[in-house]
């Protein structure tokens, strides 16, 4: 494959990028959580010194936190490898993390496997970006993907190594555990390697545990984004993986006002239910649609808005099924294309439902709704259960009857919705982007070049 490697600032997305329309991508770049450089936008380049902390959402960046750094430690120079240039959960988390690390004095560069909105976002912030072929495996760890990986496990591709050496990292950081190029690249640069474990693989437990042990063997540190992710990978046997919860910019996502429910829900003002996620079967939008269909058949005043886009041909077929269900709902279910800024959708709703039928590693949309604040009803599966705690409502996964029962109770209890919204917003304060950045920064400043090869 030909080399595609450069720092960027002039790339523009085409008509469709990673499922986002041109308009949605433009909106994402201008309204979603983003990085900003200090002062006028500089030309992106490989930085030789740590840039000043940038502002974000119009707010000045927080000053460096001396308590977060190891005394006398050199500010980290972090080379991130990421599996996509789209703006799904892991990429949004990456932009927040880079912002927080830069505020703490670190310098970052990013390698992406192709074009997308993340490239332009980072380029505008003056973050060095290189588009390189990367070896990426999916959550189902397909046979062809795994068999094609050995070469990059032994030595990095020369263009990737050239970019890394030009940047001069103190650590190579794989933003997901499904990018296989990191260990060999770190060895070639004689620096530590860190895995960010963001996935719960859809494979047999024995395969998942073997892969998790390989991560421990090929990284000086493994950071898991939630306790359910750590347990899915390692069970109760290993304490070495560090749990650093993902976080969001709480000020950005907060509406600045408490949720106030109407005195009662009725046909003129039904309970407004939002599902906001990529449209794919494991996200379980069909569970929400089935629950709302049950309630409307009983004459209950509820309406569901499904917001999201498909990403694959299978997702497109799934979307067609959802559209058919919406067409048969007599107006109680609406399908809306994905949006870059979820806040107007949160303003519309009373309740966010998160209905994954497979374990969700974290549940960023749950946290965004809590911060806004809105009440959350979620599958008791994976990360959302640890994010919500007792501040929301958990129901059995893949169970429309249980979800319908939970929503039915809320129709008759507007005050309970207000109570859950307030409790969720209070709990969300523990999941700030700042806390996430400080946690990762502590891990990075605890590394030393001498650790390479000690794994």
Secondary structure by P-SEA (a helix, b strand, c coil): cccccccccccccccccccccaaaaaaaacccccccccccccccccccccccbbbcccccccccccccccccccccbbbbbbccccccaaaaaaaaaaaaaaaacccbbbbbccccaaaaaaaaaccbbbbcccccccccccaaaaaacccccccccaaaaaaaaaacccbbbcccccccccaaaaaaacbbbbbbccccccccaaaaaaaaaaaaacccbbbbccaaaaaaccccccccbbbbbbbcccccccccccccccccccccccbbbbbbccccccccaaaaaaaaaaaaaaccbbbbbbbbccccaaaaaaaaaaaaaaaaccccbbbbcccccaaaaaaaccbbbbcccccccccaaaaaaaaabbbbbbcccccccccccccccccccccaaaaaaaaaaaaacaaaaaaaaaaaaaaaccccaaaaaaaaaaaaaaccccccccc
